[in-house]
Amino acid sequence: MRSLRVRLLLIVSVALAPALAFEAWLEHDADRIRQRMVEDEALRLARLVANQQQRIAEGAEQALSVIASAPAVRNRNAEECHQLLAGLLAQAPRYNSAAVLGLDGQVICAGAPLEPGISAADRAFFRLALQTGGFVIGDYTIGRISGQPTLHMAQPFRDATGQVAGVVNVALDLIWLGKQLENLGLPPEAVVSVRDRNGIIVARYPDGQRYVGQPLTGAARETLAGDRIGVIAKVGQDGRPRIVAYTPLGVPPLGLRVAVGLDRDVAFAALTDAKRFSLLLIVLGAVLGLLATGLLGRRLIGRPVERLLAASRQWTAGTLAVRTGLRHDRSEFGRLAAGFDAMAEALQAREAELRATGTELRRLTDELESRVQAEVVAREAAQLRAAMAERLQALGQLAAGIAHDFNNVLQSVAVAGGLIERRPGDIDLVRSWVRVATEASARGAAIARRLLAFGRRGDLSPEPIDAAGLLDEMREMFEHTLGPEIEVVLRVPAGLPKLLADRGQLETVLVNLAANARDAMPGGGRLMLSAVADCLKAGSPGAGPQVAGAYVRITVADTGIGMDPVTLVRATEPFFTTKGPGHGTGLGLSLARGFAEQSGGALDLSSRQGEGTTVTLWLPQACPQVAEPPAPAAPPDAPRGRLRVLLVDDEPLLREVLSEYLDELGLAVRTVDGGDAALALLDAGEAVDVLVTDLSMPGMDGLALIRAAQERRPALPAILLTGYAGESVLPAAEPGYSLMRKPVSGADLVDRIIALTGTRNTAL
């Protein structure tokens, strides 16, 4: 029923859509008309203000003509000229000064006393009046006679011989001009401004005192161009949106512009209310139409359909004696009711026949179903028992093997510990049994590594590697595998130090890089293998590891087709490849970068089309041969010259053992039991050369501690210790720390610390 009513309402909505669309179009057209009305009103007000300013200018022009033709001015009679101008100022308070100027700009006479030596030769109105020979309006300025903001109006005067002898001018009081704008009866929130040719406001309503003398900015400056009359929409200097009409005065040369801005929100307020009321009526009419449709549809359509549905539900439940109860007339619902009732009668008769013959068939079917179900249950139970037994057997064998190996390890450690406890003074015996316990712990670590490999949770196993020997072996292999068209060249200097990395992973990376180089040189070329020792200091520019230290830099370079800049940027993305389907996974360079960064180094890739590609691997030195940098100031509890280690672990026994071992080897160790305590030491200014932390700790784990510590002290070397970590715990490769699997020997830990810091402690 709900669907039927929805469809009925949809039909009515479709029927109303054209009318609503037409009404919307009318409203849109009305909006354009309203917009034009507001713009016309703004233009009308602009012309009104322009006429007012025109009358003011014409009055000034008439006054200047009278002054210019006066005998006192033409004959340069200073006393009579002064009386004439003083009378003008007394009769016309709109002017705050009046003067007669000679051709040199010096004041011949003025309407008020003034200091000697005042000149107007540099004023725009003076030059413009002499150039045009007629009435001109100057720019906004501060009057030298009145000392007030003024607008000069001037025209030349002639002497008795008819020659131009100078300029007469009056200075219009801008405060008076602003008051004239207040008497225009403007609409609420309207803004009127008068600007000079440079865009300086000379009069404004309202807030004239605030804006007079300020220049126009932004979109408002287009109102100054030429003698155009127009309308623009802009945001006023008070931040409110306005519709601005602008027009020039009709006094040539054009000097003033008039602009009237109507507040858009205020101007459209009444129109917006009318539009909202109209839209409300439209929506209300549509809603009433839909409600009426819904009510009539429920009575005329919904009820008959509900009767039909109710009868069908009864028939579905098995009550075939029920009928629809609708009249069997010629209407659609009448014909549907007749058909439904006839179908119910036929089904009722068929049911009676089937009931008599179906009892035996039902009995046989029930027996067959019971047998099949019992057989299926029995077979599934047998399969489940067999699978469970197989799993238990495999798990038992694995558990037995693991228990046997670990029990042997624990037995060795327990016996060694007992003998040491019984005879602690026998140094030779203690050393012998310590060696036994150490070898047992190594066997336990090997068991753990095999378990991780079985569960595909293995990790890198770094070891000291002779880079020169390894590259020479790889050269021999590449000469036989890459083909005669590719020349393999090896360049390794004498005395190259060993590097610290997983040998198998490094060999795999080099093979992948050589395969990439071969694919990039289909017509043959040269493959260059090289290695050099390098030492990076903190803040070293260019590509390379982010942590300072001693490294071996291995380079694999080819003379192939190279890569364009776009491909070079994406080359180390996982699964990105330019090779065809079936010719590459796109993981080679991504895995190479991950290997380098997880090993404590970095990967750099450079290439140019047609010139080949160079891949550089930065791997830490196993025994770095670098000069010891000046030691930073040691904390009070550490002797100068000793590496300062901050050891973080929540296990007191492990923390005590590692601290004692490192201290015995000459390192200054500060221990804490958690990340919060470690960060508190760093915030307090504790001097730390390297951070060693366990991964799994209550509260803040080791990864979070390393990131927080390196935010406080960038490039701080860090070592992360862990007994086990799944793929969801540690990223595949993350710069900024070196990972070591427990159990870790003290010697291996010290070697890793030296490799990361690039410093061999003199106390070791």
PyMOL commands that set and color helices and strands:
alter all, ss='L'
color gray80, all
select helices_A, chain A and resi 2-69+71-74+78-91+124-132+174-182+208-211+218-224+264-267+269-316+332-422+427-454+467-481+503-520+565-570+588-598+652-664+675-683+702-712+746-757
alter helices_A, ss='H'
color red, helices_A
select strands_A, chain A and resi 95-102+107-110+136-142+149-158+164-173+191-196+201-205+230-235+241-248+256-263+463-465+486-491+499-501+525-536+549-558+602-608+612-620+644-648+668-672+690-694+718-722+738-741
alter strands_A, ss='S'
color yellow, strands_A
deselect
rebuild
show_as cartoon
